[in-house]
Structure formats: structure tokens, C-alpha cells
């Protein structure tokens, strides 16, 4: 029996820098399940295109002329899942974008091309994807808003898994965790898969937020 092909994910790229838009197109072209359906150079153009094209995901820059990302993220979120993609690592900006409705936040220089592709698939699936600095901000927001409770999975994690999850919460990448603990990246990935299963989460972002928010 022939398996039905996966649905195509339509993406709108919003950035005032044409070179950056071209680079993002090149990265997204590596995944045949992703299709760029439009480009915009500012928030006003983005809203007009999003209303007409209804993209599954919008890659949204923060600093743009006429209308910046923050001014349109809420309305854009009514037509598309928004993934903020910007050079700004300012905690206030990150917090405002996430509270405004962005499902993910990637900081230029803190992700690989494969991370962007995975982020697109995660946000279209209703999940989130954050660069390490953005994850730290999300954790702080959750701490301020959520009453503390002890995660019942705490005692089920091994000593090594506790080390891995705590380094993850500090914003370290798999490679950095591996270097810190003298492990291979494959071993770190295996530990993370076990941690995700025990915490009942599906992504690094969910793991960081849940683990940090629920510690005594």
C-alpha cells in the first residue's frame, strides 16, 4: 500500500534584508516538505500577505521599518504560526514576542540550518522551538507565573540524566553538554530522549520549561 505524501508546509519569510531572505529561502529549500510562498520586507506587507496566502508558518524578523515584528506578531498569529527569527537577544524583546503570540524564537548565530527546519515542523505541529537565550527567558516567565510544585518524574531520573537536564536548562547545546560531561553527542541525545519520555514532553523547549518550573 502506497503511503500518502506528507503535507507541504507553506512558509512566509519576513525580513527587511533581502540577503537574509535569500539565505533563508536556501535553507528551507533543503526540505522538500517546505515551500516558501511569499516574502515581505516589513510587518505591514507581512500582514497583507498572511491574510491572502494563509501560510502555515511565518518567519518573522523583529527590527523592520514601517511596522516591526512586535507590532504585528499578535495579528499575524491569527493567520499563521509565528516563528520569530532575529538578531535580537534582548530578554525584553524575547519576552514580548513570546507573550505576543510567537510560538518560537531563534537568534541568528545560535542555530544551524537543521535547527531552523526542525523549528518549522515543531511550530506547525503546535509546539515551540527556542534558542538557548530565548529558552532562559521563557523559563523566567514561567517561574514568575506558575506556582512551584515538585515534578513526580524527579526521582525517576538517573544521576546522569539530572546532570544533562540541568545543563540543558542553562541553555547548553548537545555539543556543549557532551563536552562538559565528557560524553559523545549521541550519548547526550539518548539521555535527552529518556528525559523527554519521563517528563512527558516532546522537545527541548518543553523540557526546559517544565523541569525548571516544577522544581522545589
C-alpha positions in Angstrom: 0.0 0.0 0.0 1.5 3.4 -1.0 1.9 5.8 1.8 0.3 9.3 1.2 2.9 12.0 0.9 3.4 14.4 3.8 1.5 17.7 3.5 3.5 20.7 2.3 4.2 23.4 4.8 3.8 26.8 3.3 6.1 29.5 4.8 6.1 33.3 4.6 9.6 34.9 5.1 9.5 38.3 6.7 12.8 40.3 6.9 13.8 43.7 5.7 17.2 42.4 4.5 16.9 40.8 1.0 20.1 39.0 1.5 18.8 37.4 4.7 15.5 36.4 2.9 17.5 34.8 0.1 19.6 32.9 2.7 16.5 31.6 4.5 15.0 30.5 1.2 18.1 28.5 0.5 18.0 26.8 3.9 14.3 26.0 3.6 14.7 24.6 0.1 16.7 21.7 1.6 13.4 20.3 2.9 11.0 19.2 0.1 8.1 19.3 2.6 8.6 23.1 3.0 7.6 25.6 0.4 8.2 29.4 0.6 5.0 31.1 -0.7 5.9 34.7 -0.2 8.3 37.3 1.2 7.8 40.6 3.0 10.1 43.4 4.0 8.1 44.8 6.9 5.2 44.0 9.2 2.6 45.8 7.1 3.5 43.7 4.0 3.6 40.6 6.1 0.0 41.1 7.4 -1.3 41.6 3.9 0.4 38.5 2.5 -0.6 36.4 5.5 -4.2 37.3 5.2 -4.1 36.4 1.5 -1.8 33.3 1.4 -2.6 31.8 4.9 0.9 30.3 5.3 1.3 27.6 7.9 4.4 29.3 9.3 5.7 32.9 9.2 9.4 33.5 9.9 9.3 37.0 11.4 12.1 39.4 12.0 11.9 41.9 14.9 13.6 45.0 13.6 12.0 46.3 10.4 10.9 49.7 9.1 7.2 50.8 8.8 6.0 48.1 11.2 8.3 45.9 13.3 7.7 42.3 14.3 6.4 43.1 17.7 3.7 45.4 16.4 2.2 42.7 14.2 3.0 39.3 15.9 -0.4 39.1 17.6 -2.4 39.7 14.4 -0.1 37.5 12.3 -0.7 34.7 14.8 -4.4 34.7 13.8 -3.4 33.6 10.3 -0.2 31.7 10.8 2.1 30.1 13.3 4.8 32.7 14.0 8.4 31.8 14.4 10.5 34.8 15.4 13.8 34.8 13.6 16.0 37.8 14.5 19.4 39.0 15.7 17.9 40.4 18.9 18.8 38.5 22.1 17.3 41.2 24.4 15.3 39.5 27.1 12.6 42.1 27.0 12.1 41.7 23.2 12.1 37.9 23.5 9.5 38.0 26.3 7.3 40.5 24.4 7.4 38.4 21.3 6.6 35.2 23.1 3.8 36.8 25.1 2.6 38.4 21.9 2.0 35.1 20.3 5.2 33.8 18.7 5.5 30.0 19.1 9.2 30.0 18.7 12.2 32.4 18.8 15.5 31.8 17.0 18.5 34.1 17.4 20.8 34.4 14.4 24.1 32.8 15.1 22.6 30.4 17.7 21.2 27.8 15.4 22.2 25.6 12.5 20.2 25.2 9.2 18.8 21.9 10.5 17.6 23.6 13.6 15.5 26.0 11.5 14.0 23.2 9.5 13.1 21.3 12.7 11.7 24.5 14.3 9.3 25.0 11.3 8.0 21.5 11.7 7.7 21.9 15.5 5.7 25.2 15.4 3.4 24.0 12.7 2.7 21.0 14.9 1.6 23.3 17.8 4.9 23.0 19.7 7.6 25.5 20.3 11.3 25.9 19.5 13.7 28.4 21.2 17.3 29.4 21.0 19.1 28.9 24.4 18.8 32.6 25.4 15.1 32.5 24.5 14.6 29.3 26.5 16.1 31.0 29.5 13.6 33.9 29.1 10.7 31.5 28.8 11.8 29.7 32.0 11.9 33.0 33.9 8.4 33.9 32.6 7.1 30.5 33.7 8.7 30.8 37.1 7.0 34.2 37.6 3.6 32.9 36.6 3.4 29.3 37.8 3.1 28.1 41.4 6.0 25.8 42.2 5.3 22.0 42.5 7.6 19.1 42.6 7.8 17.2 39.3 6.9 13.5 40.1 9.5 12.5 37.5 12.3 14.0 39.6 13.1 10.7 41.4 12.9 8.7 38.2 15.8 10.4 36.6 19.3 8.9 36.9 22.2 10.9 38.2 23.5 11.4 34.7 20.1 12.4 33.4 19.9 15.0 36.2 23.2 16.4 35.1 22.1 16.5 31.4 18.7 18.2 32.1 20.3 20.8 34.4 22.9 21.7 31.7 20.0 21.8 29.2 18.2 24.4 31.4 21.4 26.5 31.4 21.0 26.8 27.6 23.8 24.5 26.6 23.7 22.8 23.2 24.1 19.0 22.9 27.7 19.5 21.8 28.4 21.7 24.9 26.7 19.2 27.2 28.8 16.4 25.7 32.0 18.4 26.3 31.0 19.4 29.8 30.2 15.8 30.8 32.9 14.0 28.7 30.3 12.2 26.6 29.6 11.8 23.0 26.8 13.8 21.4 25.0 10.5 20.6 25.0 9.6 24.3 23.6 13.0 25.2 20.8 12.6 22.6 20.0 9.2 24.1 19.8 10.7 27.6 17.6 13.5 26.3 15.2 11.0 24.7 14.9 9.2 28.1 14.4 12.6 29.9 11.7 13.7 27.4 9.9 10.4 27.9 10.0 10.6 31.7 8.9 14.2 31.7 6.2 13.6 29.1 7.5 16.2 26.7 8.5 16.2 23.0 11.0 19.0 22.7 13.9 20.7 24.4 11.8 23.8 25.0 9.0 21.9 26.7 11.6 20.0 28.8 13.3 23.2 30.0 10.1 25.0 30.8 8.5 22.0 32.7 11.7 21.0 34.5 12.6 24.4 35.7 9.1 25.5 36.7 8.4 22.4 38.7 11.4 22.2 40.9 11.0 22.7 44.7 
